[in-house]
Amino acid sequence: MVRASLQALIDGELYVPGLSAEYVSRTYGIPIGDVAKLGSAENPHGASPKASAAVEAALGRLSLYPDWTAKDLRIAIAEKFGFDPDGVVCGSGETELISMVIRAFAGPNEAVLMHELCFPLYRIYACCEGRRPIYAPMGKDFTFQMDRYVALLKQERPKIAFLTTPHNPSGRLLSEQDIRLVCESADPRTLVVLDEAYIHYSETAGSMHLLRDYPNLIVLRTFSKAYGLAGLRIGFGISDNPALIDPLRRIKPTWNMGQLQIAGGVAGINDDAHVARAVQTISDSRTHVEDQMARMDRFRMVPGSRSNFFLTEILDPALGASDVFDQLLEHGVIVKDGNDIQGLGNRYLRVDLNLKERMDRFLWALSEVRIASRA
């Protein structure tokens, strides 16, 4: 049994991150400043200036152990959103929190519900922990089919039900009505996990207010996107029910948050100007790309994204996702190959929204894609 479990881990799916600009520059001889990195959903304006200053000021504390619960950061988050600090747990990126949730709330072979197209780490972590992922299908253009999600929720009674808004990789936004429906339809022993990693780009306040209505709900967020702190690795989970947070605090690595993470997070959480600047840039770029892609006949921008990325559908039957992905790299554009995302496949690419000049390079590179070059 142990050998079989180890083999399953070895043979299992691996997460495929976006390529680096350095790799593309070195491989294709393109000046690094000309590379359009559109495969990692990073902030177009870089790190929060307040966070950067706080990190620099904290360098003198590198020899000291941090508070093992990241107390100062938990307090800052709680004050920002109006909850008790005991209802907050911090992690080394939101991804660590996803793994902690799966380990703490689902046992071996117990069900974990997610959409059929989802952030791959829900499925990867569930499989690595010996849990059983189950999938709710999505509709045309990856619309939510919440009746089918709720039917599985009632039938399977999973220990954990993941919802993502905006959804990754489609960018679609769940309605408050749909989130309430899931919380109210779930078995009392089912934890509903609402992943709001990209919520700032939806230009809504998100759904933290629902925490006061549903003791079976936890919201996850990250500092990697709108705050521009992907390199620091900061995420948090928040609930109005301390019973959901306590097991996560017990199961987490003791010192999973370092001094620089805590200092950067405390400062970054209140850098509203930096967040607003990024959100406006993404909104403007979305409008620009939508207008330009509407004039194309071989590629289509899948409608409905409320995030800092969108799906590009490949309409030309002579082209596939990996083919287009490779040709874009040759033109200095990094996106995500749909073949690297289970459930997405050969007809789609996921593309970040970014500064206008980077989006223009993407649009130009798409126009340069040729079938003959791969004959």
Helices and strands as residue ranges (DSSP letters): H 2-11, H 21-28, G 32-34, E 36-37, H 49-57, G 58-61, H 71-81, G 85-87, E 88-91, H 94-105, E 111-115, H 120-128, E 132-136, G 140-142, H 146-156, E 160-164, H 176-185, E 191-195, G 199-202, G 208-212, E 217-222, E 235-238, H 242-251, H 259-268, H 272-293, E 299-301, E 309-314, H 321-330, E 333-334, E 336-337, G 338-340, E 348-352, H 356-368, G 372-374
